[in-house]
Amino acid sequence: MEPASKVGGDLFDVFFVDSRTLFVCIGDVSGHGIAAALFMVRVIGLLRILAMDTLQPEKILETLNDRLCIGNDANLFVTLFCGFLDVQTGSLVYSNGGHCAPIVCADGEAALLPLPKGRLVGAAAGRKYSSMQRDLAVGETLFCYTDGVTEAENHAGVPFSEEGCLESLRRDVQSPLPALLDSLHKQVVSHTGSKVLVDDCTMLALRREQTTEE
């Protein structure tokens, strides 16, 4: 995570809700500065509570959406991807609220993860969300990001783009995750020609490894 200013509105969280179920989320609050950062903290706090109460990501987004609409005088909202990964079977059940499609990659291949329809979270009460499921095979990597990565522009106004991410991941998919993220970040910075990014830039990568049951 690299904020564009001293504080940012991007967020991510990863934690186990039980011995085998990992909750994963990444999001991007509208706007910048203190207001976005405070809204981000509110989102993270609510997500941690809601994820411990249900394993249905679409229900988490529905409840989160309604709660964020209460007292939202600044009219802020958040794009959000979240899901539950069974680390033993590789089953990933996920939902989405207007966020960038994550990328699944392995063996030199990379493709966007199909997303269920879902609008921005916190913009209007009463919205419904849906979920999808995909099995992550051993060795597959799930790469999540915010639009500060794909929309980072060079001096000619050309964005780094989803294709830029796909090409980078195809090259570096066998690398350890810290090296993979560092390489992609360096490519984004090199593309912009500036060490100071215009928007918050957040990346999150998970890789399913072989597990043994006792």
C-alpha positions in Angstrom: 0.0 0.0 0.0 1.3 3.4 -1.0 -0.9 6.4 -0.4 -0.7 9.4 -2.8 -0.6 11.8 0.2 0.2 11.4 3.9 -3.1 9.5 4.5 -5.1 7.4 2.0 -8.4 5.8 1.5 -7.3 2.4 0.1 -7.8 -0.6 2.4 -7.1 -4.3 2.6 -7.4 -7.0 5.2 -6.7 -10.7 5.5 -7.4 -12.8 8.5 -8.6 -16.3 9.5 -12.2 -16.5 10.7 -11.6 -20.1 11.7 -8.9 -22.7 11.3 -9.3 -23.1 7.6 -11.2 -20.1 6.3 -9.4 -17.0 5.3 -11.2 -13.7 4.8 -9.8 -11.4 2.1 -10.8 -7.9 1.2 -9.5 -4.9 -0.7 -11.2 -1.6 -1.3 -10.9 2.0 -2.4 -12.7 4.9 -0.7 -13.8 7.8 -2.9 -11.7 11.0 -2.6 -8.5 11.6 -0.7 -7.2 13.0 2.6 -8.6 12.8 6.1 -12.2 12.2 5.3 -11.4 9.3 3.1 -9.0 7.9 5.7 -11.6 8.1 8.5 -14.2 6.4 6.2 -11.7 3.7 5.4 -11.2 3.0 9.1 -14.9 2.7 9.6 -15.1 0.2 6.7 -12.3 -1.9 8.1 -13.9 -2.0 11.5 -17.2 -3.1 10.2 -15.7 -5.7 7.9 -13.9 -7.4 10.8 -17.1 -7.7 12.8 -19.3 -8.8 9.9 -16.8 -11.4 8.6 -16.8 -13.2 11.9 -20.6 -13.4 11.8 -21.3 -14.9 8.3 -19.4 -16.7 5.6 -21.6 -15.2 2.9 -19.7 -12.3 1.3 -22.8 -10.9 -0.5 -24.5 -10.6 2.9 -21.4 -8.8 4.3 -21.6 -6.2 1.5 -25.4 -5.7 1.9 -25.1 -5.1 5.6 -21.9 -3.0 5.2 -23.6 -0.9 2.5 -26.6 -0.1 4.7 -24.5 0.8 7.7 -22.2 3.0 5.8 -25.2 5.0 4.5 -26.1 6.0 8.0 -24.8 9.4 8.8 -22.8 9.6 5.6 -23.1 13.4 5.2 -19.9 13.6 3.1 -21.5 11.2 0.6 -18.5 9.0 0.5 -18.5 5.4 -0.8 -16.1 2.5 -1.3 -15.4 0.0 -4.0 -14.8 -3.4 -2.4 -13.9 -6.9 -3.3 -14.2 -9.5 -0.5 -14.3 -13.3 -0.2 -13.6 -16.4 1.9 -10.9 -18.9 0.9 -10.9 -22.4 2.2 -7.2 -23.0 2.4 -7.6 -26.8 2.3 -9.9 -27.2 -0.7 -9.0 -23.9 -2.5 -12.7 -22.9 -2.8 -12.9 -19.1 -3.0 -16.4 -17.6 -2.5 -16.4 -13.9 -3.3 -18.6 -10.8 -3.9 -17.9 -7.4 -5.4 -19.1 -3.9 -5.0 -17.8 -1.9 -8.0 -14.2 -2.9 -7.5 -11.4 -3.8 -10.0 -11.5 -7.5 -11.1 -8.6 -9.4 -9.4 -6.3 -11.5 -11.5 -5.6 -15.2 -11.2 -2.3 -16.4 -12.5 -0.2 -19.6 -12.7 2.3 -21.3 -15.1 2.8 -18.2 -17.2 -0.9 -17.5 -17.7 -3.0 -14.7 -16.2 -6.6 -13.8 -16.5 -9.2 -11.5 -14.9 -11.4 -13.2 -12.3 -15.1 -13.1 -13.4 -17.1 -10.8 -11.1 -20.7 -10.9 -9.9 -22.6 -7.6 -10.5 -22.5 -5.2 -7.5 -22.6 -1.5 -7.2 -20.6 0.9 -5.1 -20.8 0.3 -1.3 -22.2 3.1 0.8 -23.8 5.2 -1.9 -27.4 4.1 -1.5 -29.2 1.9 1.1 -31.0 -1.3 0.2 -28.8 -2.6 -2.5 -28.4 -6.3 -3.1 -25.2 -8.1 -3.9 -24.5 -11.6 -5.2 -21.5 -14.0 -5.0 -19.5 -16.4 -7.2 -17.2 -19.3 -6.5 -13.9 -20.4 -8.0 -11.5 -23.1 -6.9 -7.9 -22.0 -6.7 -5.6 -24.8 -7.7 -2.3 -25.4 -5.8 0.2 -22.9 -7.1 -2.3 -20.4 -8.4 -1.9 -16.8 -7.3 -4.8 -14.3 -6.7 -3.7 -10.8 -7.3 -5.9 -7.9 -6.1 -5.3 -4.2 -6.6 -6.9 -0.8 -6.6 -7.4 1.5 -9.6 -4.4 3.5 -8.6 -2.3 0.7 -10.2 -4.1 0.3 -13.5 -5.0 4.0 -14.0 -1.5 5.3 -13.3 -0.6 7.4 -16.3 2.6 8.3 -18.1 3.4 11.8 -19.4 1.3 11.1 -22.5 -1.7 10.2 -20.5 -1.5 6.4 -21.2 -2.6 4.3 -18.2 -0.6 1.3 -17.0 -3.8 -0.6 -17.6 -5.1 -4.1 -16.7 -3.0 -5.5 -19.6 0.1 -4.0 -18.1 -0.7 -6.0 -14.9 -1.4 -9.2 -16.9 1.8 -9.0 -18.8 3.8 -8.4 -15.6 2.2 -11.2 -13.8 2.8 -13.6 -16.6 6.5 -12.9 -16.5 6.9 -13.0 -12.7 4.2 -15.5 -11.6 6.8 -18.0 -10.3 8.5 -15.3 -8.2 8.0 -15.2 -4.4 5.1 -13.0 -3.6 7.1 -10.1 -2.1 9.3 -10.0 -5.2 6.3 -10.2 -7.5 4.7 -7.2 -5.8 7.9 -5.2 -5.7 8.5 -5.8 -9.4 5.0 -4.7 -10.4 5.3 -1.6 -8.2 8.6 -0.7 -9.8 7.0 -1.1 -13.3 4.1 1.2 -12.3 6.5 3.9 -11.0 8.7 3.5 -14.1 5.6 3.9 -16.3 4.6 7.1 -14.7 8.1 8.6 -14.6 7.4 9.9 -11.1 8.1 8.6 -7.6 5.0 10.4 -6.4 1.8 8.7 -7.6 -1.3 10.7 -8.3 -3.6 8.1 -6.6 -3.3 5.6 -3.8 -1.7 2.4 -5.0 -2.5 -0.9 -3.2 -1.7 -4.5 -4.2 -2.4 -7.7 -2.4 -1.3 -11.2 -3.5 -2.3 -14.7 -2.2 -0.9 -18.0 -3.4 -2.3 -21.4 -2.6 0.3 -23.7 -1.4 0.1 -27.5 -0.8 -1.2 -28.3 2.6 -1.1 -31.4 4.6 -3.9 -32.6 6.9 -3.0 -34.0 10.3 
